[in-house]
Amino acid sequence: SQQGEEDPQALSIQEGENATMNCSYKTSINNLQWYRQNSGRGLVHLILIRSNEREKHSGRLRVTLDTSKKSSSLLITASRAADTASYFCATGGNAGNMLTFGGGTRLMVKP
Amino acid sequence: GAVVSQHPSRVICKSGTSVKIECRSLDFQATTMFWYRQFPKQSLMLMATSNEGSKATYEQGVEKDKFLINHASLTLSTLTVTSAHPEDSSFYICSAPGTTQETQYFGPGTRLLVL
């Protein structure tokens, strides 16, 4: 079953703007990961944040994790049309590295 | 980086037939692989965990006799959709854990359309 919700479900912005996506989860986690999926394709791993970390950066990506609120956010700065895709958060729990995915956010960046 | 391939990428079949989907880890070994199903505009739902040399572990609600999984080698897992019906039409994606055992490498997916 899905771990949680992502918010918003869909987001449309202009190129150059920042995009923020939120993810909430229900159970305790070892880590939380963000993946990107282009339409009809497989998933590409973007970034992983561990349960003892609060913030992580990778290029134009910034991820935060609040374990007390069981939530995470993904910020994409200076968005580009090529960032158009669906973004999923996924949690890795104690059951090894099985991933449980959130509902996803469909991001459209207009040129 | 590690690469996972899937074959075929797209398949159309008649209702009642069986379809086999292959998932291969190309440059690394995977004792465990995961099979997901994704309906249009929805998230990935884990179907089963494929274990090399032993039986697969199925998620609740997934029929093991309908979705046969075989993990005969350290680089290949297969998912066979038996007696496929239109409601089985979906995007099937496999993944394998990376060396850190935290992240996963995903195949490009197989789009199944059952007529």
Backbone of each chain as ProteinMPNN parsed JSONL, in Angstrom:
{"seq_chain_A": "SQQGEEDPQALSIQEGENATMNCSYKTSINNLQWYRQNSGRGLVHLILIRSNEREKHSGRLRVTLDTSKKSSSLLITASRAADTASYFCATGGNAGNMLTFGGGTRLMVKP", "coords_chain_A": {"N_chain_A": [[0.844, -1.185, 0.0], [0.308, 2.369, -0.425], [2.534, 4.689, 1.078], [2.069, 7.343, 1.756], [0.943, 10.698, 1.177], [1.298, 12.997, -1.527], [1.826, 16.403, -2.223], [1.531, 19.318, -4.132], [-0.827, 17.44, -6.212], [-0.589, 18.067, -8.831], [1.35, 20.465, -10.565], [1.94, 23.519, -12.109], [4.204, 25.636, -13.56], [6.153, 28.544, -14.536], [9.079, 28.62, -16.549], [12.115, 29.085, -14.833], [11.003, 29.741, -12.42], [10.641, 28.608, -8.988], [9.953, 25.301, -7.831], [8.032, 23.61, -5.508], [7.494, 20.646, -3.81], [5.634, 18.534, -1.7], [5.7, 15.895, 0.701], [4.151, 13.451, 2.644], [4.349, 10.96, 5.175], [3.617, 7.809, 6.84], [4.656, 5.853, 8.607], [7.502, 4.928, 10.711], [10.788, 5.606, 9.454], [13.834, 4.698, 7.715], [15.082, 6.079, 5.738], [14.366, 8.616, 3.275], [13.475, 9.011, -0.059], [13.705, 10.696, -3.192], [12.352, 10.442, -6.403], [12.348, 10.721, -9.96], [10.18, 10.652, -12.758], [9.9, 10.461, -16.111], [7.35, 10.771, -18.579], [5.891, 7.674, -19.185], [8.201, 6.275, -18.698], [10.923, 4.663, -16.866], [11.966, 5.051, -13.399], [14.091, 7.557, -12.038], [16.6, 7.942, -9.72], [16.869, 10.668, -7.517], [17.64, 11.943, -5.052], [18.61, 11.134, -1.712], [17.662, 11.198, 1.638], [18.568, 10.748, 4.955], [17.127, 9.484, 8.009], [18.22, 10.819, 10.14], [18.993, 13.196, 9.172], [18.33, 16.601, 8.25], [18.272, 18.357, 6.15], [19.198, 18.482, 2.712], [21.268, 18.994, -0.13], [21.482, 19.005, -3.693], [22.816, 20.022, -6.467], [20.42, 21.827, -8.198], [18.505, 20.962, -6.533], [16.795, 20.762, -3.436], [16.245, 19.165, -0.481], [14.195, 18.631, 2.304], [13.626, 17.223, 5.538], [11.377, 16.384, 8.001], [11.071, 14.619, 10.651], [9.482, 14.625, 12.879], [7.092, 15.621, 12.051], [6.63, 13.866, 10.111], [7.169, 14.399, 7.379], [8.328, 15.611, 4.183], [10.042, 17.764, 1.898], [10.581, 18.718, -1.484], [12.482, 20.886, -3.265], [12.861, 22.488, -6.278], [14.97, 24.605, -7.772], [15.073, 27.502, -9.934], [13.66, 26.475, -12.263], [13.474, 24.422, -15.229], [12.284, 23.785, -18.563], [12.861, 21.167, -19.141], [12.617, 19.949, -16.725], [10.104, 19.063, -16.472], [8.056, 16.519, -15.433], [7.033, 13.617, -13.522], [7.201, 13.496, -10.023], [8.222, 11.543, -7.343], [8.06, 10.685, -3.929], [9.653, 8.332, -1.825], [9.778, 5.888, 0.673], [12.133, 4.143, 2.677], [12.057, 1.453, 4.703], [12.313, -0.521, 7.684], [12.188, -2.999, 6.616], [14.286, -3.946, 4.999], [15.4, -2.831, 1.822], [13.062, -2.29, 0.505], [10.859, -0.205, -1.225], [8.362, 2.208, -0.577], [6.006, 4.053, -2.208], [4.912, 7.456, -2.569], [2.014, 9.311, -3.737], [2.776, 10.969, -5.823], [3.759, 13.903, -7.698], [2.806, 15.741, -10.429], [4.686, 17.649, -12.408], [4.732, 20.489, -14.411], [6.667, 22.466, -16.409], [6.563, 25.419, -17.962], [7.856, 26.769, -20.947]], "CA_chain_A": [[0.0, 0.0, 0.0], [1.091, 3.594, -0.469], [2.958, 5.18, 2.38], [1.492, 8.619, 2.114], [0.405, 11.6, 0.183], [2.131, 14.072, -2.034], [1.061, 17.62, -2.388], [0.247, 19.083, -4.796], [-0.851, 16.339, -7.164], [-0.127, 18.631, -10.098], [1.916, 21.796, -10.401], [2.333, 24.113, -13.372], [4.931, 26.881, -13.305], [6.922, 29.078, -15.653], [10.522, 28.379, -16.494], [12.803, 30.042, -13.988], [10.4, 29.755, -11.085], [10.944, 27.462, -8.123], [8.865, 24.34, -7.643], [8.092, 22.918, -4.219], [6.594, 19.499, -3.671], [5.631, 18.023, -0.339], [5.407, 14.473, 0.857], [3.937, 13.026, 4.022], [4.375, 9.513, 5.302], [2.868, 7.385, 8.019], [5.375, 5.013, 9.564], [8.898, 5.308, 10.923], [11.58, 5.343, 8.254], [15.291, 4.794, 7.745], [15.446, 7.14, 4.816], [13.331, 9.029, 2.332], [14.115, 9.267, -1.343], [12.908, 11.315, -4.24], [12.588, 9.921, -7.732], [11.714, 11.439, -11.06], [9.724, 9.767, -13.823], [9.387, 11.064, -17.328], [6.149, 10.081, -19.016], [6.073, 6.37, -19.805], [9.568, 5.767, -18.513], [11.259, 4.208, -15.526], [12.26, 6.082, -12.418], [15.487, 7.937, -11.84], [16.844, 8.392, -8.353], [17.349, 12.045, -7.433], [18.322, 12.284, -3.813], [18.216, 10.374, -0.531], [17.924, 11.866, 2.916], [18.415, 9.772, 6.019], [16.211, 9.916, 9.071], [18.917, 11.7, 11.077], [19.333, 14.421, 8.464], [17.205, 17.53, 8.163], [18.288, 19.047, 4.865], [20.24, 18.004, 1.819], [21.266, 19.698, -1.401], [22.153, 18.382, -4.828], [22.587, 20.904, -7.612], [19.266, 22.707, -8.026], [17.544, 20.287, -5.664], [16.958, 20.885, -1.988], [15.29, 18.304, 0.204], [14.121, 18.733, 3.76], [12.941, 16.118, 6.209], [10.926, 16.648, 9.368], [10.567, 13.327, 11.134], [8.43, 14.837, 13.892], [5.847, 15.819, 11.299], [6.584, 12.823, 9.088], [6.992, 15.073, 6.092], [9.519, 16.007, 3.445], [9.759, 18.629, 0.752], [11.575, 18.791, -2.556], [12.484, 22.185, -3.928], [13.659, 22.605, -7.498], [15.153, 26.031, -8.021], [15.33, 27.922, -11.321], [13.172, 25.338, -13.044], [13.641, 24.408, -16.686], [11.258, 22.994, -19.242], [13.278, 19.763, -19.059], [12.257, 19.394, -15.414], [8.738, 18.539, -16.575], [8.061, 15.083, -15.127], [6.371, 13.297, -12.252], [8.166, 13.334, -8.941], [7.698, 10.671, -6.298], [8.857, 10.381, -2.755], [9.579, 6.922, -1.464], [10.403, 5.65, 1.965], [12.756, 2.856, 2.904], [11.807, 1.163, 6.105], [13.13, -1.543, 8.314], [12.074, -4.247, 5.864], [15.301, -3.917, 3.96], [15.332, -1.655, 0.971], [11.802, -2.185, -0.211], [10.41, 1.176, -1.256], [6.931, 2.494, -0.626], [5.923, 5.317, -2.923], [3.812, 8.39, -2.43], [1.153, 9.415, -4.912], [3.448, 11.67, -6.906], [3.385, 15.243, -8.144], [3.085, 15.956, -11.859], [5.199, 19.013, -12.586], [4.877, 20.983, -15.772], [7.389, 23.725, -16.472], [6.276, 26.024, -19.269], [8.993, 27.582, -21.416]], "C_chain_A": [[0.884, 1.24, 0.0], [1.369, 4.067, 0.932], [2.229, 6.465, 2.727], [1.044, 9.425, 0.932], [1.466, 12.561, -0.301], [1.248, 15.25, -2.388], [1.941, 18.662, -3.067], [0.31, 17.87, -5.718], [-0.349, 16.801, -8.518], [0.312, 20.063, -9.863], [2.375, 22.305, -11.757], [2.979, 25.467, -13.09], [5.641, 27.331, -14.573], [8.397, 28.753, -15.45], [11.179, 29.485, -15.673], [12.244, 30.132, -12.584], [10.868, 28.538, -10.292], [9.716, 26.575, -7.99], [9.063, 23.629, -6.315], [7.037, 21.834, -4.165], [6.739, 18.942, -2.267], [5.198, 16.566, -0.295], [5.191, 14.191, 2.335], [3.914, 11.509, 4.063], [3.818, 9.118, 6.666], [3.688, 6.647, 9.061], [6.795, 5.526, 9.768], [9.737, 4.862, 9.736], [13.074, 5.347, 8.561], [15.773, 5.92, 6.849], [14.255, 7.493, 3.942], [14.04, 9.444, 1.049], [13.148, 9.95, -2.287], [13.355, 10.759, -5.589], [11.84, 10.771, -8.75], [11.326, 10.428, -12.129], [9.231, 10.606, -14.987], [8.258, 10.179, -17.849], [6.471, 8.758, -19.696], [7.446, 5.772, -19.648], [9.746, 5.228, -17.09], [11.611, 5.375, -14.628], [13.76, 6.32, -12.309], [15.644, 8.484, -10.431], [17.433, 9.79, -8.348], [18.2, 12.278, -6.195], [17.765, 11.447, -2.671], [18.566, 11.179, 0.709], [17.646, 10.857, 4.021], [17.6, 10.351, 7.173], [16.884, 10.839, 10.074], [19.398, 13.006, 10.42], [18.11, 15.315, 8.335], [17.129, 18.209, 6.806], [19.441, 18.511, 4.037], [20.116, 18.729, 0.489], [21.958, 18.845, -2.461], [21.843, 19.229, -6.051], [21.451, 21.865, -7.346], [18.198, 22.099, -7.115], [17.866, 20.546, -4.199], [15.851, 20.064, -1.349], [15.355, 18.562, 1.695], [13.353, 17.537, 4.301], [12.618, 16.527, 7.635], [10.296, 15.371, 9.898], [9.488, 13.491, 12.192], [7.077, 15.031, 13.226], [5.66, 14.742, 10.234], [6.334, 13.449, 7.715], [8.34, 15.448, 5.489], [9.104, 16.951, 2.332], [10.921, 18.567, -0.222], [11.414, 20.136, -3.232], [13.394, 22.109, -5.143], [13.776, 24.089, -7.802], [15.428, 26.287, -9.502], [14.914, 26.834, -12.299], [13.378, 25.551, -14.549], [12.545, 23.56, -17.297], [11.576, 21.496, -19.149], [12.988, 19.13, -17.703], [10.836, 18.833, -15.413], [8.758, 17.019, -16.446], [7.156, 14.862, -13.919], [7.441, 13.025, -11.213], [7.518, 12.555, -7.804], [8.645, 10.661, -5.11], [8.66, 8.897, -2.437], [10.318, 6.732, -0.159], [10.971, 4.248, 2.025], [12.647, 2.568, 4.382], [12.717, 0.084, 6.627], [13.106, -2.867, 7.561], [13.066, -4.279, 4.735], [15.145, -2.693, 3.097], [14.111, -1.658, 0.077], [11.324, -0.748, -0.118], [8.895, 1.25, -1.302], [6.769, 3.905, -1.157], [4.72, 6.156, -2.518], [3.07, 8.507, -3.739], [1.764, 10.157, -6.082], [2.898, 13.058, -7.181], [3.771, 15.373, -9.611], [3.45, 17.409, -12.047], [5.285, 19.325, -14.07], [5.554, 22.339, -15.709], [7.216, 24.285, -17.878], [7.431, 26.912, -19.697], [8.594, 29.035, -21.617]], "O_chain_A": [[2.055, 1.181, 0.374], [0.569, 3.882, 1.849], [1.815, 6.655, 3.871], [0.8, 8.907, -0.158], [2.407, 12.893, 0.419], [0.095, 15.104, -2.792], [3.055, 18.876, -2.59], [1.39, 17.337, -5.972], [0.246, 16.026, -9.266], [-0.281, 20.784, -9.061], [3.106, 21.62, -12.472], [2.374, 26.335, -12.46], [5.719, 26.593, -15.554], [8.881, 28.632, -14.324], [10.841, 30.662, -15.803], [12.94, 30.555, -11.66], [11.41, 27.58, -10.843], [8.581, 27.051, -8.032], [10.143, 23.108, -6.037], [5.858, 22.065, -4.433], [7.839, 18.887, -1.717], [4.44, 16.087, -1.139], [5.966, 14.643, 3.179], [3.508, 10.856, 3.101], [3.58, 9.963, 7.528], [3.451, 6.793, 10.26], [7.236, 6.447, 9.08], [9.431, 3.86, 9.091], [13.514, 5.931, 9.552], [16.738, 6.619, 7.158], [13.268, 6.761, 3.882], [15.06, 10.132, 1.073], [11.931, 9.794, -2.184], [14.545, 10.624, -5.874], [10.852, 11.436, -8.441], [12.051, 9.465, -12.377], [8.268, 11.363, -14.864], [8.228, 8.977, -17.584], [7.23, 8.719, -20.665], [7.82, 4.86, -20.385], [8.857, 5.323, -16.244], [11.561, 6.535, -15.038], [14.572, 5.409, -12.467], [14.909, 9.377, -10.009], [18.381, 10.074, -9.081], [19.334, 12.75, -6.281], [16.585, 11.095, -2.668], [19.645, 11.765, 0.802], [16.61, 10.192, 4.019], [17.419, 11.564, 7.28], [16.201, 11.571, 10.79], [20.11, 13.803, 11.031], [16.98, 14.828, 8.315], [16.049, 18.595, 6.36], [20.495, 18.142, 4.554], [19.015, 19.039, 0.034], [22.878, 18.079, -2.174], [20.744, 19.163, -6.602], [21.495, 22.634, -6.386], [17.117, 22.664, -6.953], [19.024, 20.55, -3.78], [14.67, 20.25, -1.643], [16.435, 18.693, 2.272], [12.541, 16.927, 3.606], [13.494, 16.965, 8.38], [9.131, 15.081, 9.626], [8.666, 12.594, 12.383], [6.043, 14.649, 13.775], [4.644, 14.717, 9.539], [5.409, 13.069, 6.997], [9.345, 15.582, 6.188], [7.959, 16.937, 1.882], [12.077, 18.388, 0.161], [10.334, 20.478, -3.712], [14.555, 21.712, -5.041], [12.772, 24.751, -8.061], [15.937, 25.427, -10.221], [15.733, 26.337, -13.071], [13.444, 26.674, -15.051], [11.949, 22.718, -16.625], [10.67, 20.665, -19.088], [13.1, 17.914, -17.547], [10.422, 18.197, -14.444], [9.39, 16.323, -17.24], [6.588, 15.807, -13.371], [8.461, 12.399, -11.501], [6.412, 12.869, -7.365], [9.866, 10.633, -5.265], [7.627, 8.307, -2.75], [11.358, 7.346, 0.079], [10.39, 3.295, 1.506], [13.096, 3.356, 5.214], [13.775, -0.182, 6.058], [13.913, -3.756, 7.837], [12.704, -4.615, 3.608], [14.793, -1.623, 3.594], [14.138, -1.076, -1.007], [11.378, -0.14, 0.951], [8.236, 0.458, -1.975], [7.339, 4.848, -0.608], [3.66, 5.634, -2.172], [3.442, 7.885, -4.734], [1.319, 9.994, -7.218], [1.728, 13.346, -6.93], [4.921, 15.142, -9.984], [2.617, 18.298, -11.866], [5.823, 18.556, -14.867], [5.074, 23.252, -15.037], [7.669, 23.692, -18.857], [7.931, 27.714, -18.909], [9.425, 29.855, -22.007]]}, "seq_chain_B": "GAVVSQHPSRVICKSGTSVKIECRSLDFQATTMFWYRQFPKQSLMLMATSNEGSKATYEQGVEKDKFLINHASLTLSTLTVTSAHPEDSSFYICSAPGTTQETQYFGPGTRLLVL", "coords_chain_B": {"N_chain_B": [[26.755, 4.188, -13.99], [24.755, 1.651, -12.31], [22.746, -0.474, -14.34], [19.508, -1.389, -15.259], [17.598, -3.465, -17.237], [14.612, -3.994, -19.177], [12.463, -6.264, -20.842], [9.799, -7.197, -22.932], [9.594, -3.74, -24.104], [7.156, -2.892, -24.719], [4.039, -4.423, -25.056], [1.364, -5.993, -26.685], [-1.435, -7.95, -26.255], [-3.801, -10.66, -26.643], [-6.795, -11.185, -24.786], [-6.684, -13.639, -22.283], [-4.329, -14.842, -22.963], [-0.847, -15.489, -22.061], [1.796, -13.501, -20.778], [5.22, -12.812, -20.743], [7.561, -10.992, -18.905], [10.777, -9.688, -18.808], [13.384, -8.893, -16.538], [16.473, -7.536, -16.188], [19.603, -7.216, -14.55], [22.269, -5.45, -15.626], [25.032, -4.964, -15.179], [25.614, -5.757, -12.677], [25.022, -7.844, -9.829], [21.964, -9.105, -8.565], [20.386, -10.212, -5.878], [17.914, -9.784, -5.01], [14.993, -8.539, -6.458], [12.503, -6.151, -7.347], [9.078, -5.962, -8.217], [6.863, -3.718, -9.674], [3.678, -2.182, -10.236], [2.047, 0.163, -12.249], [-0.633, 2.175, -12.739], [-2.254, 4.388, -15.111], [-1.399, 7.743, -14.492], [-1.057, 7.282, -11.819], [0.577, 6.209, -8.779], [3.467, 4.097, -8.139], [2.883, 0.757, -7.311], [3.913, -1.707, -5.185], [4.22, -5.017, -6.192], [5.45, -7.51, -5.778], [8.241, -9.155, -4.246], [11.092, -10.374, -5.637], [13.086, -13.148, -5.173], [16.246, -14.471, -5.526], [16.684, -17.814, -6.212], [14.737, -18.67, -4.453], [11.271, -18.634, -3.344], [9.069, -16.058, -4.498], [7.96, -13.12, -2.74], [4.789, -11.999, -2.164], [2.755, -9.071, -2.301], [-0.058, -8.043, -0.339], [-3.155, -8.874, -1.732], [-2.238, -9.358, -4.274], [-2.302, -11.782, -6.684], [-0.593, -14.72, -6.543], [-0.661, -16.883, -8.241], [-1.447, -15.832, -10.568], [0.358, -13.897, -11.271], [3.234, -14.885, -12.018], [6.436, -15.328, -10.728], [9.82, -15.652, -11.417], [13.091, -16.113, -10.385], [15.728, -16.948, -11.494], [18.441, -16.589, -11.782], [21.267, -14.544, -10.78], [21.042, -12.246, -12.19], [18.675, -12.043, -13.504], [15.207, -11.713, -13.46], [11.914, -12.841, -13.942], [8.599, -11.939, -14.81], [5.535, -13.332, -15.219], [2.506, -12.764, -16.599], [-0.301, -14.443, -16.287], [-3.011, -15.768, -18.211], [-4.035, -13.246, -19.153], [-6.049, -10.331, -18.699], [-8.098, -7.517, -19.757], [-8.087, -5.728, -17.569], [-5.615, -6.09, -16.523], [-3.968, -4.558, -17.955], [-1.378, -2.32, -17.879], [1.465, -0.469, -16.59], [4.403, -2.028, -16.059], [7.035, -2.21, -13.833], [10.347, -2.972, -12.957], [12.81, -3.239, -10.349], [16.075, -3.049, -8.883], [18.108, -3.333, -6.011], [20.754, -1.054, -5.231], [24.332, -1.052, -4.631], [24.656, 0.115, -2.165], [22.464, -0.672, -0.881], [20.419, 0.988, -0.287], [19.316, 2.823, -2.205], [17.515, 2.334, -5.305], [17.694, 0.839, -8.541], [15.952, 1.371, -11.4], [14.191, -0.377, -13.958], [13.287, 0.427, -17.378], [10.634, -0.03, -17.711], [7.648, -1.816, -18.737], [5.081, -1.661, -20.951], [1.961, -2.969, -20.883], [-0.711, -3.988, -22.813], [-3.803, -5.341, -22.873], [-6.04, -6.778, -24.974]], "CA_chain_B": [[26.001, 3.603, -12.881], [24.108, 0.37, -12.55], [21.687, -0.434, -15.34], [18.516, -2.455, -15.255], [16.844, -3.455, -18.486], [13.378, -4.761, -19.227], [12.064, -6.666, -22.184], [9.802, -6.142, -23.958], [9.242, -2.416, -23.61], [5.727, -2.713, -24.968], [3.435, -5.662, -25.572], [-0.084, -6.045, -26.854], [-1.814, -9.357, -26.357], [-5.226, -10.95, -26.566], [-7.28, -11.633, -23.495], [-6.551, -15.069, -22.078], [-2.955, -15.294, -23.223], [0.138, -15.191, -21.017], [2.863, -12.602, -21.216], [6.399, -12.854, -19.879], [8.366, -9.77, -18.896], [12.094, -9.955, -18.231], [14.104, -7.8, -15.876], [17.88, -7.921, -16.076], [20.616, -6.292, -14.057], [23.251, -5.614, -16.69], [26.437, -4.924, -14.78], [25.738, -6.077, -11.266], [24.177, -8.959, -9.431], [20.838, -8.718, -7.721], [19.714, -11.352, -5.253], [16.534, -9.355, -4.829], [14.438, -7.57, -7.395], [11.135, -5.78, -6.998], [8.158, -5.714, -9.332], [5.838, -2.717, -9.385], [2.677, -1.938, -11.271], [1.652, 1.563, -12.224], [-1.742, 2.523, -13.617], [-2.086, 5.762, -15.622], [-1.468, 8.889, -13.58], [-1.018, 6.843, -10.43], [1.907, 5.918, -8.274], [3.903, 2.705, -8.241], [2.442, -0.129, -6.241], [4.73, -2.911, -5.132], [3.479, -6.262, -6.381], [6.127, -8.657, -5.197], [9.689, -9.156, -4.117], [11.645, -11.554, -6.285], [14.271, -13.595, -4.456], [17.018, -15.439, -6.293], [16.786, -19.147, -5.644], [13.633, -19.022, -3.558], [9.963, -18.151, -3.777], [8.822, -14.628, -4.396], [7.06, -12.66, -1.686], [3.768, -11.18, -2.815], [2.033, -8.116, -1.476], [-1.45, -8.386, -0.105], [-4.041, -8.573, -2.845], [-1.631, -9.751, -5.547], [-2.457, -13.225, -6.829], [0.68, -15.334, -6.922], [-0.864, -17.819, -9.351], [-1.678, -15.053, -11.785], [1.599, -13.186, -11.562], [4.292, -15.838, -11.686], [7.75, -14.704, -10.708], [10.948, -16.588, -11.376], [14.373, -15.401, -10.258], [16.575, -18.124, -11.653], [19.862, -16.246, -11.723], [21.553, -13.308, -10.063], [20.871, -11.083, -13.059], [17.424, -12.121, -14.26], [13.929, -12.05, -12.846], [10.833, -12.751, -14.924], [7.219, -11.83, -14.339], [4.606, -13.832, -16.223], [1.096, -12.471, -16.352], [-1.014, -15.576, -16.879], [-4.406, -15.528, -18.572], [-4.181, -11.792, -19.006], [-7.34, -9.714, -18.992], [-7.927, -6.069, -19.976], [-7.78, -5.003, -16.325], [-4.179, -6.244, -16.24], [-3.244, -3.556, -18.741], [-0.711, -1.426, -16.941], [2.896, -0.273, -16.775], [5.083, -2.881, -15.087], [8.407, -1.74, -13.655], [11.138, -3.733, -11.99], [13.948, -2.517, -9.794], [17.037, -3.842, -8.131], [18.833, -2.465, -5.084], [22.134, -0.744, -5.527], [25.327, -1.625, -3.731], [24.483, 0.655, -0.815], [21.239, -1.291, -0.374], [19.428, 2.007, 0.067], [18.616, 3.261, -3.406], [17.176, 1.284, -6.244], [17.824, 1.125, -9.955], [14.713, 0.955, -12.03], [14.132, -0.645, -15.371], [12.525, 1.434, -18.131], [9.21, -0.347, -17.684], [6.988, -2.547, -19.821], [3.67, -1.287, -21.049], [1.147, -4.114, -21.309], [-2.08, -3.704, -23.224], [-4.537, -6.58, -23.117], [-7.245, -6.456, -25.745]], "C_chain_B": [[25.357, 2.304, -13.273], [22.934, 0.524, -13.505], [20.801, -1.648, -15.202], [17.728, -2.356, -16.556], [15.582, -4.282, -18.347], [13.055, -5.085, -20.672], [10.781, -7.471, -22.108], [9.461, -4.791, -23.335], [7.733, -2.181, -23.749], [5.184, -4.021, -25.528], [1.928, -5.525, -25.606], [-0.466, -7.509, -27.024], [-3.325, -9.496, -26.266], [-5.586, -11.436, -25.179], [-7.175, -13.159, -23.402], [-5.163, -15.611, -22.328], [-2.046, -14.916, -22.061], [1.268, -14.362, -21.595], [4.01, -12.671, -20.219], [7.193, -11.568, -20.035], [9.68, -10.088, -18.191], [12.697, -8.692, -17.625], [15.534, -8.27, -15.649], [18.717, -6.815, -15.449], [21.837, -6.507, -14.948], [24.697, -5.66, -16.217], [26.612, -5.143, -13.29], [24.794, -7.236, -10.956], [23.109, -8.5, -8.45], [20.174, -9.967, -7.155], [18.249, -11.055, -5.022], [16.165, -8.375, -5.926], [12.997, -7.316, -6.99], [10.317, -5.536, -8.262], [7.055, -4.779, -8.866], [4.859, -2.657, -10.548], [2.224, -0.496, -11.119], [0.535, 1.788, -13.228], [-1.604, 3.986, -14.005], [-2.325, 6.819, -14.56], [-1.541, 8.466, -12.122], [0.415, 6.525, -10.028], [2.265, 4.451, -8.507], [3.409, 1.93, -7.036], [3.284, -1.392, -6.295], [3.849, -4.142, -5.262], [4.138, -7.399, -5.614], [7.618, -8.41, -5.132], [10.198, -10.474, -4.671], [12.967, -11.919, -5.621], [14.99, -14.687, -5.25], [17.101, -16.767, -5.544], [15.689, -19.531, -4.674], [12.339, -18.381, -4.055], [9.856, -16.64, -3.612], [7.876, -14.335, -3.232], [6.074, -11.688, -2.292], [3.113, -10.237, -1.806], [0.571, -8.546, -1.364], [-2.301, -7.965, -1.295], [-3.482, -8.936, -4.201], [-1.663, -11.269, -5.645], [-1.166, -13.861, -7.331], [0.518, -16.306, -8.086], [-1.12, -17.094, -10.663], [-0.399, -14.337, -12.225], [2.76, -14.062, -11.09], [5.656, -15.163, -11.778], [8.808, -15.787, -10.566], [12.24, -15.792, -11.347], [15.462, -16.456, -10.296], [18.061, -17.836, -11.588], [20.038, -14.914, -11.022], [21.381, -12.065, -10.919], [19.531, -11.076, -13.789], [16.255, -12.511, -13.378], [12.861, -11.918, -13.929], [9.49, -12.691, -14.223], [6.325, -12.305, -15.473], [3.187, -13.519, -15.778], [0.299, -13.564, -17.051], [-2.476, -15.224, -17.124], [-4.755, -14.046, -18.402], [-5.574, -11.327, -19.412], [-7.148, -8.215, -19.147], [-7.578, -5.288, -18.704], [-6.329, -5.163, -15.884], [-3.336, -5.26, -17.04], [-2.671, -2.513, -17.792], [0.74, -1.251, -17.363], [3.589, -1.069, -15.674], [6.554, -2.479, -15.034], [9.121, -2.628, -12.641], [12.263, -2.849, -11.464], [14.847, -3.485, -9.059], [17.8, -2.905, -7.21], [20.263, -2.25, -5.519], [23.066, -1.3, -4.463], [25.198, -1.097, -2.311], [23.263, 0.064, -0.138], [20.199, -0.258, 0.065], [18.631, 2.455, -1.145], [18.334, 2.078, -4.308], [17.375, 1.776, -7.669], [16.612, 0.524, -10.654], [14.912, 0.625, -13.5], [13.271, 0.401, -16.054], [11.033, 1.145, -18.192], [8.735, -1.085, -18.912], [5.523, -2.159, -19.821], [2.9, -2.452, -21.641], [-0.26, -3.635, -21.637], [-2.757, -5.014, -23.575], [-5.856, -6.228, -23.791], [-8.39, -7.421, -25.467]], "O_chain_B": [[25.406, 1.899, -14.435], [22.221, 1.527, -13.477], [21.269, -2.776, -15.049], [17.25, -1.283, -16.922], [15.499, -5.166, -17.495], [13.327, -4.31, -21.589], [10.687, -8.369, -21.272], [9.082, -4.72, -22.166], [7.129, -1.398, -23.017], [5.813, -4.647, -26.381], [1.307, -5.009, -24.676], [0.116, -8.219, -27.844], [-4.03, -8.57, -25.865], [-4.763, -12.032, -24.485], [-7.536, -13.873, -24.337], [-4.86, -16.738, -21.937], [-2.42, -14.129, -21.192], [1.64, -14.512, -22.759], [3.802, -12.599, -19.008], [7.461, -11.114, -21.148], [9.692, -10.684, -17.114], [12.533, -7.586, -18.14], [15.768, -9.285, -14.992], [18.563, -5.637, -15.772], [22.375, -7.612, -15.018], [25.512, -6.351, -16.828], [27.629, -4.762, -12.709], [23.892, -7.553, -11.731], [23.336, -7.62, -7.62], [19.483, -10.69, -7.871], [17.438, -11.967, -4.858], [16.946, -7.488, -6.271], [12.354, -8.161, -6.367], [10.809, -4.976, -9.242], [6.41, -4.993, -7.84], [5.174, -3.029, -11.678], [2.042, 0.001, -10.008], [0.731, 1.612, -14.43], [-0.922, 4.749, -13.321], [-3.318, 6.79, -13.833], [-2.035, 9.216, -11.281], [1.336, 6.571, -10.845], [1.456, 3.673, -9.011], [3.506, 2.385, -5.897], [3.355, -2.062, -7.326], [2.862, -4.296, -4.543], [3.478, -8.151, -4.896], [8.175, -7.583, -5.854], [9.789, -11.549, -4.233], [13.865, -11.083, -5.52], [14.393, -15.706, -5.598], [17.535, -16.824, -4.393], [15.719, -20.631, -4.123], [12.329, -17.675, -5.064], [10.459, -16.039, -2.723], [7.101, -15.191, -2.806], [6.465, -10.671, -2.866], [2.945, -10.564, -0.631], [0.054, -9.304, -2.184], [-2.183, -6.848, -1.798], [-4.194, -8.83, -5.199], [-1.115, -11.963, -4.789], [-0.709, -13.559, -8.434], [1.466, -16.529, -8.839], [-1.019, -17.684, -11.739], [-0.128, -14.202, -13.418], [3.2, -13.992, -9.942], [5.981, -14.514, -12.773], [8.714, -16.691, -9.736], [12.459, -14.909, -12.177], [16.043, -16.811, -9.27], [18.859, -18.745, -11.361], [19.06, -14.237, -10.708], [21.555, -10.948, -10.431], [19.279, -10.193, -14.608], [16.303, -13.501, -12.648], [12.903, -10.992, -14.738], [9.281, -13.313, -13.182], [6.353, -11.742, -16.567], [2.736, -13.957, -14.719], [0.237, -13.598, -18.28], [-3.094, -14.487, -16.356], [-5.633, -13.666, -17.627], [-6.185, -11.858, -20.339], [-6.127, -7.684, -18.71], [-6.851, -4.297, -18.765], [-5.866, -4.461, -14.985], [-2.13, -5.145, -16.823], [-3.395, -1.904, -17.005], [1.184, -1.813, -18.364], [3.379, -0.808, -14.49], [7.23, -2.416, -16.061], [8.563, -2.985, -11.603], [12.613, -1.837, -12.071], [14.441, -4.58, -8.67], [18.109, -1.78, -7.604], [20.901, -3.132, -6.094], [22.625, -1.943, -3.511], [25.583, -1.774, -1.357], [23.05, 0.278, 1.056], [19.212, -0.603, 0.716], [17.401, 2.465, -1.111], [18.842, 0.976, -4.103], [17.243, 2.965, -7.962], [16.301, -0.658, -10.512], [15.701, 1.265, -14.195], [12.595, 1.181, -15.383], [10.255, 1.972, -18.666], [9.333, -0.996, -19.984], [4.82, -2.31, -18.822], [3.158, -2.869, -22.769], [-0.908, -2.963, -20.834], [-2.319, -5.718, -24.485], [-6.673, -5.483, -23.251], [-9.47, -7.279, -26.04]]}, "name": "protein", "num_of_chains": 2, "seq": "SQQGEEDPQALSIQEGENATMNCSYKTSINNLQWYRQNSGRGLVHLILIRSNEREKHSGRLRVTLDTSKKSSSLLITASRAADTASYFCATGGNAGNMLTFGGGTRLMVKPGAVVSQHPSRVICKSGTSVKIECRSLDFQATTMFWYRQFPKQSLMLMATSNEGSKATYEQGVEKDKFLINHASLTLSTLTVTSAHPEDSSFYICSAPGTTQETQYFGPGTRLLVL"}
